[in-house]
Amino acid sequence: MIFRSPYPEIALPPTPLTPFVLARARERGDKPALIDATSGRTITYRQLDESVRRVAAGLTARGFRKGDVFAIYSPNLPEYAVAFHAVSLIGGTLTTLNPVYTVDETAHQLKDARARYLLTVPALLDKARAAAAHAGVEEVFVFGECDGATPFAALYADEGADEGTDEKAINGTSDGTGDAASNELNAPQVEIDPAEDVVVLPYSSGTTGLPKGVMLTHHNLIANTLQVQACELINESDTLVCVLPLFHIYGMVVIMNVGLYEGATIVVMPRFDLETFLKILQDYGVTLAHVVPPIMLALAQHPSVDNYDLSKLKTLFSGAAPLSEELARACSERLGCDIRQGYGMTETSPAIHLTPLQFDWSKYGSIGQCVPSTECKIVDVETNEPVGCGQEGEICMRGPQMMKGYLNRPEATAATIDADGWLHTGDIGYCDDEGHFFIVDRLKELIKYKGMQVAPAELEALLLTHPSVADAAVVPVADAQAGELPKAFVVLKAGTETVAAEELMSYVAGRVAPYKKIRRLEFIEQIPKSASGKILRRLLVERERAK
């Protein structure tokens, strides 16, 4: 049985991503598009359009060409959108990196993606330069100014800025009052095939294994922008807060691109801090906040919430990790706002399901209905045969938002997208007789720590480099604050039984980003494996649940 969306089909325009997203930017003129929450620095829609064109021209003047890869290794800033869309406009591909990555993690992604340029911030420059040198990156740019990197403003100036150009808006020091450019700009003309050309290359572990480059085309992102827009999530009168990272597909598409396409104002935060977040909600009159369950938990329980006027907040939208009914109800009652949630993957650009605007609390726990132009089916995990309403199985999908494949990983692509074009999500769920989907379990190995992906295979490989470790397996364990924590099961080599769990956890922590750290560790005599040697993580997960 195939389940379809209740919404009308979408029609994909024959245009690339940036002309689509910024189609009405000039007519929106001086309306704020992006505001820096820290300084109040503002980029209007007109400035955004003109800045994107200037930076695109600057990149072209330096020899950046269609198909080249440009990496962004930075926390959230308004200029993130300028860099993103400048690269997109001239047919480049963006690979976005988590700013908490270590040098080795950053170098691995840069090398795998074959990044030509890297853009970062002064605080990350030392790590960025070390990673860039290891990966063969040609040039490192920096927002602002810092010795050892080319200022991002240099790209803006390469096009030939006139007296009306506010270069400070690009290097991160503008007060927002200047005009990005007073003259008419002509962006470089590049022939782009929206259906085939890859515009972003975020990294995801998918359903198993190490992080892989997810090839998303212009049409993939346009499709998902239209699909989310059709579900009436954002409108032109909204003020959004963007605290979720722009390197992540959720922030990149559901907040940045959908928000700019709709003409909303986006207040950008570089990192989450509860008091700052609440003050922004109050001072900017935020109407829609995209969050993850750990932020919802703080909003539901922390006493500081009562010190702020959040009366303008109409909707909290939760994604990236499961949200309990109890937590959703607690937030809704405390803040007096609607709660909506969605479900998706990096591989699906990301949204597959969204809860409807007029939400029925009797459906709570649902991830919603299929977004437009999306087909879903539930298949038996043993036979791979479709099942009907109310029956559990793996959720599979097809639609225009589905990735082109994994970069240079044909086997991984084939393991995720079957011969009939169905993408297997690795999540277990069911669909009721009204088309609402519910997730009940997960087949895939991925761990979700505060909405961030943690690949067990990556942590296991690191543990095995320790001289005392003979074997290891990593699984998720439930946690009220984080959603899930990585827990390791370790078999020690003979004669090393005195090694402490803390030593092994510290060993891993020094080699990965903080969110990937092993939070619990248990010694075990043997790791359960199949006859072929595959780790049977489900047995370990069931063991944890039995406790």
C-alpha positions as CSV (number, residue, x, y, z in Angstrom):
1,M,0.0,0.0,0.0
2,I,1.3,3.4,-1.0
3,F,0.4,6.4,1.1
4,R,0.3,9.9,-0.5
5,S,0.1,13.5,0.7
6,P,-3.3,15.2,1.2
7,Y,-1.8,18.3,-0.3
8,P,-1.8,19.1,-4.1
9,E,1.3,18.2,-6.1
10,I,4.0,20.8,-6.4
11,A,5.4,22.0,-9.8
12,L,9.2,22.5,-9.9
13,P,10.3,25.7,-11.7
14,P,13.1,25.4,-14.3
15,T,15.3,27.7,-12.3
16,P,18.4,27.0,-10.0
17,L,18.1,27.4,-6.2
18,T,19.3,31.0,-5.6
19,P,17.2,32.7,-8.3
20,F,14.3,30.8,-6.9
21,V,14.9,31.6,-3.2
22,L,15.7,35.3,-3.9
23,A,13.2,35.9,-6.7
24,R,11.4,38.6,-4.7
25,A,14.4,39.9,-2.7
26,R,14.7,43.2,-4.6
27,E,11.0,44.1,-4.4
28,R,11.1,43.4,-0.6
29,G,13.8,46.2,-0.5
30,D,14.6,47.4,3.0
31,K,12.7,44.7,4.9
32,P,15.2,43.0,7.3
33,A,16.1,39.6,5.9
34,L,18.7,38.5,8.4
35,I,19.6,40.1,11.8
36,D,22.6,39.2,13.9
37,A,21.2,38.5,17.4
38,T,24.5,39.5,19.1
39,S,25.1,42.9,17.5
40,G,21.8,43.8,15.8
41,R,23.6,44.0,12.5
42,T,21.0,43.7,9.8
43,I,21.0,42.7,6.1
44,T,18.0,43.8,4.2
45,Y,16.5,41.8,1.4
46,R,17.9,44.3,-1.2
47,Q,21.4,44.1,0.5
48,L,21.2,40.3,0.5
49,D,20.4,40.1,-3.2
50,E,23.2,42.6,-4.1
51,S,25.7,41.1,-1.8
52,V,25.2,37.6,-3.1
53,R,25.8,38.9,-6.7
54,R,28.9,40.7,-5.7
55,V,30.4,37.7,-3.8
56,A,29.5,35.5,-6.7
57,A,31.4,37.9,-9.0
58,G,34.3,37.9,-6.6
59,L,34.5,34.1,-6.6
60,T,34.4,34.0,-10.3
61,A,37.2,36.5,-10.6
62,R,39.4,34.3,-8.5
63,G,38.8,31.3,-10.8
64,F,36.0,29.5,-8.8
65,R,34.0,27.5,-11.4
66,K,30.8,25.5,-11.7
67,G,31.3,22.2,-9.8
68,D,34.0,23.5,-7.5
69,V,33.4,22.8,-3.8
70,F,33.3,25.6,-1.3
71,A,33.3,24.7,2.4
72,I,31.8,26.7,5.3
73,Y,33.2,26.0,8.8
74,S,31.4,28.5,10.9
75,P,28.8,29.1,13.5
76,N,25.6,30.9,12.5
77,L,26.1,34.4,11.1
78,P,23.9,36.5,8.8
79,E,26.7,36.4,6.2
80,Y,26.4,32.6,6.1
81,A,23.5,33.1,3.8
82,V,25.4,35.5,1.6
83,A,28.3,33.0,1.1
84,F,25.9,30.1,0.6
85,H,23.8,31.7,-2.1
86,A,26.8,33.3,-3.8
87,V,28.4,29.8,-4.3
88,S,25.0,28.4,-5.4
89,L,24.4,31.2,-7.9
90,I,27.5,30.3,-9.9
91,G,27.0,26.6,-9.9
92,G,29.3,25.7,-7.1
93,T,28.8,23.1,-4.4
94,L,28.7,23.8,-0.7
95,T,29.9,21.4,1.9
96,T,29.0,22.6,5.4
97,L,30.9,21.6,8.5
98,N,30.1,21.5,12.2
99,P,32.2,24.3,13.9
100,V,32.9,22.0,16.9
101,Y,34.7,19.4,14.7
102,T,38.3,18.6,15.5
103,V,41.1,19.2,13.0
104,D,41.0,15.6,11.9
105,E,37.2,15.5,11.5
106,T,37.4,18.7,9.5
107,A,40.2,17.6,7.3
108,H,38.5,14.3,6.5
109,Q,35.4,16.0,5.2
110,L,37.3,18.6,3.3
111,K,39.4,15.9,1.6
112,D,36.5,13.6,0.9
113,A,34.5,16.5,-0.6
114,R,37.5,17.8,-2.5
115,A,36.9,21.3,-1.2
116,R,38.8,24.1,-3.0
117,Y,38.1,27.0,-0.7
118,L,37.3,27.1,3.0
119,L,35.4,29.9,4.9
120,T,35.6,30.2,8.7
121,V,35.6,32.7,11.6
122,P,38.7,34.0,13.5
123,A,38.0,31.8,16.5
124,L,38.3,28.7,14.4
125,L,41.1,29.8,12.1
126,D,43.9,27.8,13.6
127,K,41.9,24.5,13.3
128,A,40.7,25.6,9.8
129,R,44.2,26.2,8.5
130,A,45.6,23.0,9.9
131,A,42.7,21.0,8.3
132,A,43.0,22.9,5.1
133,A,46.7,22.2,4.8
134,H,46.1,18.5,5.3
135,A,43.2,18.4,2.8
136,G,44.9,20.4,0.0
137,V,42.5,23.4,0.2
138,E,43.7,26.2,-2.0
139,E,42.7,29.2,0.1
140,V,41.1,30.0,3.5
141,F,38.8,32.9,3.9
142,V,37.5,34.4,7.2
143,F,34.5,36.4,8.2
144,G,36.0,39.6,9.6
145,E,39.8,40.1,9.5
146,C,42.5,37.9,11.0
147,D,46.1,37.3,10.0
148,G,46.6,34.1,8.1
149,A,43.4,34.2,6.0
150,T,41.8,36.2,3.3
151,P,39.0,38.4,4.5
152,F,35.6,37.4,3.1
153,A,35.2,41.1,2.2
154,A,37.9,40.6,-0.4
155,L,35.5,38.5,-2.4
156,Y,33.0,41.4,-2.3
157,A,35.6,43.9,-3.3
158,D,36.9,41.9,-6.3
159,E,33.8,42.8,-8.3
160,G,34.8,46.4,-8.0
161,A,32.9,48.0,-5.2
162,D,31.8,51.6,-5.7
163,E,31.2,54.3,-3.1
164,G,27.8,52.9,-2.3
165,T,29.2,49.6,-1.2
166,D,29.1,48.7,2.4
167,E,31.9,46.2,2.6
168,K,31.5,46.1,6.4
169,A,28.2,44.1,5.9
170,I,30.3,41.4,4.5
171,N,33.2,41.4,6.9
172,G,30.9,41.3,9.8
173,T,31.2,44.9,11.2
174,S,28.4,46.8,9.7
175,D,25.7,48.4,11.8
176,G,23.2,47.5,9.1
177,T,22.6,51.1,8.0
178,G,24.7,51.1,4.9
179,D,23.6,50.1,1.4
180,A,25.2,47.0,0.0
181,A,25.5,48.5,-3.4
182,S,23.9,51.4,-5.3
183,N,24.5,50.2,-8.8
184,E,22.7,47.6,-10.8
185,L,24.6,44.3,-10.7
186,N,24.9,41.5,-13.3
187,A,25.7,38.2,-11.7
188,P,28.0,35.8,-13.7
189,Q,25.9,33.7,-16.1
190,V,26.4,30.0,-15.5
191,E,24.4,27.2,-17.1
192,I,23.0,25.1,-14.3
193,D,20.9,21.9,-14.7
194,P,18.7,22.1,-11.6
195,A,17.7,18.4,-11.8
196,E,21.3,17.1,-12.0
197,D,23.8,19.7,-10.6
198,V,24.7,19.2,-6.9
199,V,24.3,22.4,-4.9
200,V,25.0,21.1,-1.3
201,L,27.0,18.3,0.1
202,P,26.2,17.9,3.8
203,Y,27.5,14.8,5.5
204,S,25.3,12.2,7.1
205,S,25.8,8.7,8.5
206,G,22.6,7.6,6.7
207,T,21.3,4.3,8.1
208,T,24.7,2.9,8.9
209,G,28.5,3.4,8.8
210,L,30.6,6.5,8.8
211,P,29.5,10.0,7.6
212,K,29.1,10.3,3.8
213,G,28.6,13.2,1.5
214,V,24.9,13.5,0.6
215,M,24.5,14.9,-3.0
216,L,21.5,17.2,-3.0
217,T,20.6,19.0,-6.3
218,H,19.1,22.4,-6.8
219,H,15.7,20.7,-7.5
220,N,16.0,18.7,-4.3
221,L,16.2,21.9,-2.2
222,I,13.7,23.8,-4.3
223,A,11.2,20.9,-4.0
224,N,11.5,20.7,-0.2
225,T,11.2,24.5,0.1
226,L,7.9,24.3,-1.8
227,Q,6.8,21.2,0.1
228,V,7.3,22.9,3.5
229,Q,5.8,26.1,2.3
230,A,2.6,24.2,1.1
231,C,2.2,23.0,4.7
232,E,1.8,26.6,5.9
233,L,4.7,26.6,8.3
234,I,6.1,30.1,7.5
235,N,4.7,33.3,6.0
236,E,5.9,36.7,5.1
237,S,4.8,38.3,8.4
238,D,6.8,35.9,10.6
239,T,9.9,36.6,12.5
240,L,12.0,33.5,13.0
241,V,14.9,32.7,15.4
242,C,17.7,30.6,13.9
243,V,19.5,29.0,16.7
244,L,19.7,25.6,15.0
245,P,23.0,25.3,13.0
246,L,23.0,26.4,9.4
247,F,25.5,23.7,8.6
248,H,22.7,21.2,9.4
249,I,20.0,20.5,6.7
250,Y,17.3,21.5,9.1
251,G,18.6,25.0,9.6
252,M,19.8,25.3,6.0
253,V,16.5,24.5,4.3
254,V,13.6,24.7,6.8
255,I,14.8,27.9,8.4
256,M,17.1,29.8,6.0
257,N,15.8,28.9,2.6
258,V,12.1,28.6,3.3
259,G,12.3,31.7,5.5
260,L,14.0,33.8,2.8
261,Y,11.8,32.4,0.0
262,E,8.7,33.4,2.1
263,G,10.1,36.9,2.9
264,A,10.3,36.4,6.7
265,T,12.8,38.1,9.0
266,I,15.4,35.7,10.5
267,V,17.2,36.5,13.7
268,V,20.4,34.5,13.7
269,M,22.0,33.2,16.9
270,P,25.6,31.7,16.9
271,R,24.9,29.2,19.7
272,F,22.1,28.3,22.2
273,D,22.0,30.0,25.6
274,L,18.6,29.9,27.3
275,E,18.6,33.4,28.7
276,T,19.8,34.9,25.4
277,F,17.3,32.8,23.5
278,L,14.4,34.0,25.7
279,K,15.5,37.6,25.4
280,I,15.5,37.3,21.6
281,L,12.1,35.8,21.5
282,Q,10.8,38.7,23.6
283,D,12.8,41.7,22.1
284,Y,12.3,40.7,18.4
285,G,8.7,39.5,18.8
286,V,9.6,36.1,17.4
287,T,6.5,34.4,16.1
288,L,7.9,31.0,15.0
289,A,10.8,29.2,16.7
290,H,12.4,26.1,15.2
291,V,13.8,24.0,18.0
292,V,14.8,20.5,19.0
293,P,13.5,18.5,22.0
294,P,16.3,19.5,24.4
295,I,15.3,23.2,23.9
296,M,11.6,22.3,24.3
297,L,12.6,20.7,27.6
298,A,14.2,23.9,28.9
299,L,11.2,25.9,27.8
300,A,8.8,23.6,29.6
301,Q,10.8,23.4,32.9
302,H,13.2,26.3,33.4
303,P,12.0,29.0,35.9
304,S,13.6,31.8,33.8
305,V,10.9,31.4,31.1
306,D,8.5,33.2,33.4
307,N,10.6,36.4,33.3
308,Y,10.0,37.1,29.6
309,D,7.1,38.2,27.5
310,L,6.7,35.5,24.9
311,S,3.2,36.6,23.9
312,K,4.1,37.0,20.2
313,L,5.3,33.4,19.9
314,K,2.6,31.6,17.9
315,T,4.4,28.3,17.0
316,L,7.2,26.0,18.2
317,F,8.3,23.7,15.5
318,S,10.3,20.7,16.6
319,G,12.4,18.4,14.5
320,A,15.7,16.3,14.3
321,A,14.7,14.0,17.2
322,P,11.5,12.4,18.7
323,L,9.3,14.6,20.8
324,S,7.1,13.2,23.5
325,E,3.5,14.1,24.0
326,E,4.1,15.0,27.6
327,L,6.8,17.5,26.7
328,A,4.8,19.0,23.8
329,R,1.7,19.5,26.0
330,A,3.8,21.1,28.8
331,C,5.3,23.6,26.3
332,S,2.0,24.4,24.7
333,E,0.3,25.0,28.0
334,R,3.1,27.1,29.5
335,L,3.8,29.3,26.5
336,G,0.2,29.4,25.0
337,C,1.5,28.5,21.5
338,D,0.9,25.8,18.9
339,I,3.3,22.8,18.7
340,R,4.1,21.3,15.3
341,Q,6.8,18.8,14.3
342,G,8.3,17.2,11.3
343,Y,10.3,14.3,10.2
344,G,13.0,13.8,7.6
345,M,16.6,13.1,6.9
346,T,19.6,14.8,5.3
347,E,19.1,12.4,2.4
348,T,15.6,13.9,1.9
349,S,16.5,17.6,2.0
350,P,15.1,17.1,4.8
351,A,11.3,17.0,5.2
352,I,9.2,14.0,4.5
353,H,6.3,14.5,7.0
354,L,4.9,17.6,8.8
355,T,2.0,17.8,11.2
356,P,-0.8,19.9,9.7
357,L,-1.6,23.5,10.7
358,Q,-4.9,22.5,12.4
359,F,-3.4,19.9,14.6
360,D,-5.6,17.3,16.4
361,W,-4.1,16.5,19.8
362,S,-5.6,13.0,19.5
363,K,-3.0,12.4,16.9
364,Y,-0.2,13.5,19.1
365,G,2.9,11.4,18.8
366,S,2.4,11.5,15.0
367,I,5.1,13.0,12.8
368,G,2.3,14.2,10.5
369,Q,1.3,13.5,7.0
370,C,3.4,13.2,3.8
371,V,4.5,16.5,2.4
372,P,3.3,17.2,-1.2
373,S,4.5,15.1,-4.1
374,T,5.8,12.5,-1.7
375,E,4.9,8.8,-1.6
376,C,5.5,6.6,1.4
377,K,5.1,2.9,2.2
378,I,5.6,0.7,5.2
379,V,7.5,-2.6,4.5
380,D,7.9,-5.6,6.6
381,V,11.5,-5.6,8.0
382,E,11.9,-9.3,7.2
383,T,10.2,-9.8,3.8
384,N,10.4,-6.2,2.5
385,E,6.8,-6.6,1.4
386,P,4.4,-3.6,1.8
387,V,2.0,-3.7,4.8
388,G,-1.3,-1.8,5.4
389,C,-2.7,0.7,7.8
390,G,-1.8,0.1,11.4
391,Q,0.9,-2.4,10.7
392,E,4.5,-1.7,11.7
393,G,7.5,-1.8,9.3
394,E,10.2,0.3,7.9
395,I,9.2,3.7,6.4
396,C,10.3,4.1,2.8
397,M,9.7,7.1,0.6
398,R,10.0,8.5,-2.9
399,G,9.8,12.1,-4.0
400,P,11.6,15.1,-5.7
401,Q,13.4,15.9,-2.4
402,M,15.3,12.6,-2.4
403,M,19.0,12.8,-2.7
404,K,20.9,12.0,-5.9
405,G,23.1,9.6,-3.9
406,Y,26.2,9.4,-1.6
407,L,29.3,11.0,-3.0
408,N,31.6,8.3,-4.4
409,R,29.7,5.6,-2.4
410,P,27.7,3.6,-4.9
411,E,27.4,0.6,-2.6
412,A,26.0,2.8,0.2
413,T,23.6,4.5,-2.2
414,A,22.3,1.1,-3.4
415,A,21.9,0.0,0.2
416,T,19.7,3.1,0.9
417,I,17.8,3.5,-2.4
418,D,16.4,0.3,-3.9
419,A,16.0,-0.7,-7.5
420,D,12.5,0.8,-7.6
421,G,13.7,4.1,-6.3
422,W,12.4,3.8,-2.7
423,L,14.6,5.4,-0.1
424,H,14.7,3.2,3.1
425,T,14.8,5.5,6.1
426,G,15.8,2.9,8.7
427,D,13.0,4.0,11.0
428,I,10.2,1.7,12.1
429,G,6.6,3.1,12.1
430,Y,3.1,2.7,11.0
431,C,0.4,4.8,9.3
432,D,-3.2,5.2,10.6
433,D,-6.2,5.2,8.4
434,E,-6.1,9.0,8.0
435,G,-2.6,9.1,6.7
436,H,-0.8,10.2,9.9
437,F,2.6,8.4,10.5
438,F,4.0,7.3,13.8
439,I,7.6,6.2,14.5
440,V,8.0,3.5,17.1
441,D,11.6,2.3,16.7
442,R,14.7,2.5,14.6
443,L,16.5,0.0,12.5
444,K,19.4,2.3,11.7
445,E,22.4,2.4,13.9
446,L,22.5,6.2,14.1
447,I,22.5,7.8,17.6
448,K,20.7,11.2,18.0
449,Y,22.4,13.3,20.7
450,K,20.5,16.5,21.1
451,G,19.4,16.2,17.5
452,M,23.0,15.7,16.2
453,Q,24.0,12.5,14.4
454,V,26.6,10.3,16.1
455,A,27.8,7.3,14.1
456,P,28.6,4.2,16.2
457,A,31.1,2.9,13.7
458,E,33.2,6.1,14.0
459,L,33.4,5.7,17.8
460,E,34.1,2.0,17.6
461,A,37.0,2.5,15.2
462,L,38.5,5.0,17.6
463,L,38.2,2.7,20.6
464,L,39.9,0.0,18.6
465,T,43.0,2.2,18.2
466,H,43.5,2.1,22.0
467,P,46.2,-0.5,22.9
468,S,44.0,-2.0,25.6
469,V,40.8,-2.6,23.5
470,A,40.2,-5.9,21.8
471,D,36.7,-5.2,20.6
472,A,34.0,-2.6,21.0
473,A,30.4,-1.7,20.1
474,V,28.5,1.5,20.6
475,V,24.7,1.9,21.0
476,P,22.2,4.6,22.0
477,V,20.8,4.7,25.5
478,A,17.8,6.9,26.4
479,D,18.3,10.1,28.2
480,A,15.7,12.7,29.3
481,Q,17.9,15.7,28.5
482,A,19.7,14.7,25.3
483,G,17.3,12.2,23.8
484,E,20.0,9.6,23.4
485,L,23.6,9.1,24.7
486,P,26.4,7.0,23.1
487,K,27.2,4.0,25.3
488,A,30.2,1.8,24.6
489,F,30.6,-1.9,25.3
490,V,34.3,-2.8,25.4
491,V,36.2,-6.1,25.5
492,L,39.7,-5.6,26.9
493,K,42.8,-7.4,25.8
494,A,44.2,-10.0,28.2
495,G,46.4,-8.4,30.8
496,T,44.8,-4.9,30.6
497,E,41.9,-5.5,32.9
498,T,43.0,-2.6,35.2
499,V,42.2,0.0,32.5
500,A,39.4,2.3,33.8
501,A,36.3,3.2,31.8
502,E,37.1,6.9,32.4
503,E,40.5,6.5,30.6
504,L,38.8,5.1,27.5
505,M,36.1,7.7,27.4
506,S,38.7,10.4,27.8
507,Y,40.8,8.9,25.0
508,V,37.8,9.1,22.6
509,A,36.8,12.6,23.8
510,G,40.1,14.0,22.9
511,R,39.7,12.9,19.3
512,V,36.1,13.9,18.4
513,A,33.7,16.8,18.6
514,P,32.1,17.2,22.0
515,Y,28.7,16.0,21.0
516,K,30.2,12.6,19.9
517,K,31.8,11.8,23.2
518,I,31.0,8.4,24.8
519,R,29.0,9.2,27.9
520,R,28.8,5.7,29.3
521,L,31.0,2.6,29.1
522,E,30.6,-0.9,30.2
523,F,33.1,-3.7,30.0
524,I,31.8,-7.0,28.5
525,E,33.3,-10.4,27.8
526,Q,32.2,-10.6,24.2
527,I,30.5,-8.4,21.6
528,P,27.5,-10.2,20.0
529,K,28.0,-10.7,16.3
530,S,26.5,-12.4,13.3
531,A,28.1,-15.3,11.5
532,S,29.5,-12.8,9.0
533,G,31.1,-10.7,11.8
534,K,28.5,-7.8,11.9
535,I,27.9,-6.3,15.3
536,L,24.4,-7.2,16.6
537,R,23.8,-3.8,18.2
538,R,20.1,-4.6,18.6
539,L,20.9,-7.2,21.2
540,L,22.9,-4.7,23.2
541,V,20.1,-2.1,22.8
542,E,17.5,-4.7,24.1
543,R,19.8,-5.5,27.0
544,E,19.9,-1.8,28.0
545,R,16.1,-1.5,27.7
546,A,15.7,-4.6,29.9
547,K,17.5,-2.8,32.7
